[in-house]
């Protein structure tokens, strides 16, 4: 992991919003390097800037200043079409609210990114394999409304991995689940992440969940105030 360039490198990243009356500084200078394959938990109180940071990493927004390099490519000044292409190839997403399309079955939801990317039969086989891995092989033809919250999040996990992205971003992935389902989804997320070799960056308020990460980053008032790497992760 240390012999390769980082999957992400941020240098002097800021994000501000001009409300007209005054300017709000959300991120105030973020320097961050994330090695490939690392599991990073980003923590902080509401308003600390963690969701804004995740959006910048995803290419959903552009920084006010600074540089973001994803997998060797500078993305901070790219246009929306270029960013959309990068998101499709290199980033998987897991959201707190699942974001499944209600008119599509579980298998169709998982397969959607592959279809948008023009992947053929291989995409179908991989979607079915991932649904087996998350224990939903017998629910492929069910629609989201027919699935529990935990099952919907497992479908979302399978969808996030269908294109084998090098980077997976998760925004409070267990936030809408009870403790039992949350623990099951976390275990699946970590298992899939290990087997697929992706880098995982997760935003969470849950300290127990963050305790599983290789690295914990604490944000406060738009700044990184703590950056801790577990001893086992460096061994």
C-alpha positions in Angstrom: 0.0 0.0 0.0 2.8 2.4 0.8 4.6 1.7 -2.5 1.8 3.1 -4.6 0.6 6.7 -5.0 -2.4 7.5 -2.8 -5.9 7.0 -4.1 -6.7 10.5 -2.8 -4.6 13.6 -2.1 -6.1 16.9 -1.0 -3.9 20.0 -0.7 -5.2 23.3 0.8 -8.8 22.5 0.1 -11.3 25.1 1.2 -15.1 25.5 0.6 -17.0 28.7 1.2 -20.5 29.8 0.5 -21.4 33.4 -0.2 -24.9 34.1 1.2 -24.9 37.7 0.0 -24.8 39.2 3.5 -21.7 37.3 4.4 -19.4 34.4 3.5 -19.6 31.1 5.3 -16.3 29.1 5.5 -17.3 25.4 5.6 -13.8 23.9 5.0 -10.8 26.0 5.9 -7.8 24.3 4.5 -7.8 20.5 4.3 -4.6 18.6 3.6 -5.2 14.8 3.4 -3.6 11.8 1.8 -5.4 8.4 1.7 -3.4 5.3 0.8 -5.1 2.7 -1.4 -7.1 0.1 0.4 -7.4 2.1 3.6 -10.6 2.2 5.6 -11.1 5.8 6.8 -13.8 7.0 9.2 -14.5 10.8 9.1 -16.2 12.1 12.3 -17.4 15.4 13.6 -20.4 17.2 15.0 -23.1 18.6 12.7 -21.7 21.6 10.9 -18.1 20.4 11.2 -17.8 20.0 7.4 -17.7 16.3 7.0 -20.6 15.9 4.6 -19.2 18.8 2.5 -15.8 17.1 2.4 -17.4 13.8 1.3 -19.2 15.7 -1.5 -15.9 17.1 -2.7 -14.3 13.7 -2.7 -17.2 12.4 -4.7 -16.8 15.1 -7.3 -20.4 16.3 -6.5 -19.1 19.8 -5.8 -15.9 21.8 -6.4 -13.7 23.4 -3.8 -13.4 27.1 -3.5 -9.6 26.7 -3.6 -7.1 23.9 -3.3 -6.4 20.7 -5.2 -8.1 17.3 -5.1 -6.3 14.4 -6.9 -8.3 11.2 -7.3 -6.4 8.1 -8.6 -3.7 10.3 -10.2 -6.1 12.8 -11.8 -6.8 16.4 -10.7 -10.6 16.7 -10.4 -11.1 20.0 -8.6 -11.4 22.1 -11.8 -13.2 19.6 -14.0 -16.6 20.2 -15.6 -19.7 18.2 -14.7 -19.6 15.9 -17.7 -16.0 14.9 -16.9 -16.8 14.5 -13.2 -19.8 12.3 -14.0 -17.6 10.1 -16.1 -15.1 9.7 -13.2 -17.8 9.0 -10.7 -19.2 6.3 -12.9 -15.8 4.6 -13.3 -14.0 5.1 -10.0 -16.5 5.8 -7.2 -19.1 3.7 -5.5 -21.7 5.3 -3.1 -23.6 4.0 -0.1 -26.2 6.4 1.3 -28.0 6.6 4.6 -31.3 6.6 2.8 -30.4 3.7 0.5 -31.4 5.7 -2.7 -32.9 2.7 -4.5 -35.2 3.2 -7.5 -38.7 2.0 -6.3 -39.8 0.8 -9.8 -36.7 -1.5 -10.2 -36.2 -4.9 -8.6 -33.2 -5.5 -6.3 -31.3 -7.1 -9.2 -32.2 -4.2 -11.6 -31.1 -1.6 -8.9 -27.7 -3.4 -8.5 -27.3 -3.7 -12.3 -28.1 0.0 -13.1 -24.6 1.4 -12.8 -23.3 -1.4 -15.1 -26.0 -0.7 -17.6 -25.2 3.0 -17.6 -21.5 2.2 -18.1 -22.4 -0.1 -21.1 -21.3 -3.3 -19.4 -23.0 -6.3 -21.0 -23.6 -9.9 -19.7 -20.7 -9.7 -17.3 -22.5 -7.0 -15.4 -25.6 -9.3 -14.9 -23.4 -12.1 -13.6 -21.6 -9.8 -11.2 -24.8 -8.3 -9.9 -26.2 -11.7 -9.1 -22.9 -12.7 -7.5 -22.9 -9.6 -5.3 -26.6 -10.2 -4.3 -25.5 -13.8 -3.3 -22.6 -12.3 -1.2 -25.0 -10.1 0.7 -27.5 -12.9 1.3 -30.3 -11.7 -1.1 -30.1 -14.3 -3.9 -33.7 -15.2 -3.2 -34.8 -11.6 -3.2 -33.5 -10.6 -6.6 -37.0 -10.0 -8.1 -38.3 -8.1 -5.1 -38.9 -4.3 -5.3 -37.6 -2.0 -2.6 -41.0 -1.7 -0.9 -41.0 -5.5 -0.4 -37.6 -5.3 1.4 -36.8 -4.4 5.0 -34.5 -1.4 5.7 -31.6 -3.8 6.3 -32.2 -5.6 3.0 -32.5 -2.4 1.1 -29.1 -1.3 2.5 -27.6 -4.6 1.4 -28.9 -4.0 -2.1 -27.3 -0.6 -2.0 -24.0 -2.2 -0.9 -24.1 -4.6 -3.8 -24.9 -1.8 -6.2 -21.9 0.3 -4.9 -19.5 -2.6 -5.7 -20.9 -3.7 -9.1 -18.4 -1.8 -11.2 -15.4 -2.6 -8.9 -14.7 1.0 -8.1 -11.3 1.7 -6.5 -13.0 4.2 -4.1 -16.1 3.6 -2.0 -17.8 6.5 -0.2 -20.4 5.9 2.5 -22.5 8.5 4.2 -23.9 7.3 7.6 -24.6 3.8 6.0 -26.1 2.4 9.2 -27.8 5.6 10.3 -31.3 4.4 9.5 -30.9 0.9 10.8 -31.4 -0.7 14.2 -28.3 -2.0 16.0 -28.7 -5.6 14.8 -29.2 -4.6 11.1 -26.5 -1.9 11.4 -24.0 -4.5 12.7 -24.9 -6.9 9.9 -24.5 -4.2 7.2 -21.2 -3.0 8.7 -19.9 -6.6 8.6 -21.0 -7.0 5.0 -19.4 -3.6 4.1 -16.1 -4.6 5.6 -16.2 -8.1 4.0 -16.9 -6.7 0.6 -14.3 -4.0 1.0 -11.6 -6.6 1.9 -12.6 -8.9 -0.9 -12.8 -6.2 -3.5 -9.7 -4.2 -2.3 -11.4 -0.8 -2.5 -10.5 2.2 -0.4 -13.4 3.0 1.9 -14.1 6.5 3.3 -17.1 6.6 5.6 -18.8 9.5 7.4 -20.4 8.6 10.7 -21.4 9.8 14.1 -21.1 6.2 15.4 -17.9 5.7 17.5 -18.3 2.0 17.6 -18.5 1.8 13.8 -15.5 4.2 13.5 -13.6 1.9 15.8 -13.4 -0.7 13.0 -11.6 1.8 10.7 -7.9 1.8 10.0 -7.9 5.5 10.5 -10.1 8.0 12.2 -10.2 11.7 11.2 -12.0 14.2 13.3 -13.3 17.5 11.8 -14.2 20.6 13.8 -15.1 24.0 12.3 -13.9 23.0 8.8 -10.4 21.8 10.0 -8.9 18.4 10.7 -8.2 18.4 14.5 -7.3 14.7 14.9 -6.0 12.1 12.6 -5.4 8.7 14.2 -4.2 5.5 12.6 -4.8 2.2 14.4 -1.5 0.4 15.3 -2.8 -2.8 13.6 -3.3 -0.9 10.3 0.4 0.1 10.2 1.7 -3.3 11.2 
